[in-house]
Each structure stands twice: as C-alpha cells, then as structure tokens.
Amino acid sequence: MKCPVDNETLVITTRGDVEIDYCPQCRGVWLDRGELDKIIERSAQPIPTYKEGRGDYSRKPKKKSSILSELFDF
C-alpha cells in the first residue's frame, strides 16, 4: 500500500495485537478498521509498575509510560 501523503510504500508493524501501517518518510500512521478500538481498550488498562519491598533492589523503578508511546515507538 502507498502513503496517501507522499506515495512512499507503507511499512506494516505489529505492536501487541494491533497492526499499524506507517510511512517511513513522513511518519504518518494509518490504522485499519477496529485497530483504534483495540488501542483505546488497551489504554484503559492499568500499566504494571515496579513495587518496592519485594527484595529486588538491583532494578530501578520504570518510568510510567503511556500505551501510545509503546505502540508508536518505531
């Protein structure tokens, strides 16, 4: 499939259970039917965080990030 903006060939990547089409040139993102609904559902779920007191002091707490940053990190 071609990018509607610059006619570059779109790249398909899968993040979780969501397939994302994006343009490597203009970085535009296109979603197929139902994929936005999947992203919205996933964003409503709590993100697991580091819990202190488990005896694992070698790990640093992870910075909280949004589900969108995880999905669109390409």
N, C-alpha and C positions, 0 to 999 in steps of 0.2 A: 504494500500500500504506500502511496506517496503522501507527503506532507502537503496539506492544502495551502500552507503559507509560502514555502519555498521549493516545493516539488522534490525534496530530498526523500530518500527511502526511509520509512519509519522503522525503528528498531522495537522489537517486542521483548519485554522482560516480565517475569512473574515475581511478584512480591507477596508472600503468604499465599492466599488463594485468589489474588487479584492480578489479572493480566493487564499490563499497561503498555500502550503504544506511545513512543516518544520520538521526537526528531532530534538527532544528534547535532544538527546545525543550529536551529533556532530554539531548541529545548522545549518546544511545545509538547503538551501531553494530551492524549486522546484516550477516552475510556469507552468501551462497548457497553451495550445495554446491561444494566444490573450491576456493573462494577462500582459505580458511585454508591449504590445502596450498600454493597459489601464494605466499602471504605467507611461509610457512616456507621454501620453496625460495629466494626472493629474499633472505631474511635470512641465509641460509647463504653467499651470495656476498660476496666482499670488496668494500668500498666504495672507489672510486678516491680517492686522496689527492694533495695537492699535493706535487710533488717538487722539491727545491731543486737548483740547478745547471743549470737549463735556460735561464738568461739572462733570464727574465721576472721582474723584480724589482718590477713595478708591481702584481702580485697578491699578496694576503695569503693565507697558508695557511687553508684552510677548516677549521672545527671539525668533527671527526668526528661524524656523527650516525647514529642507527640507521635502518634501513629503515622501522621502525614510525613514527618521527616524520615521515618523508617521506610515508608513506601516509595518516596520520591528521591531517595539517595542514589542517584545514578549519574 
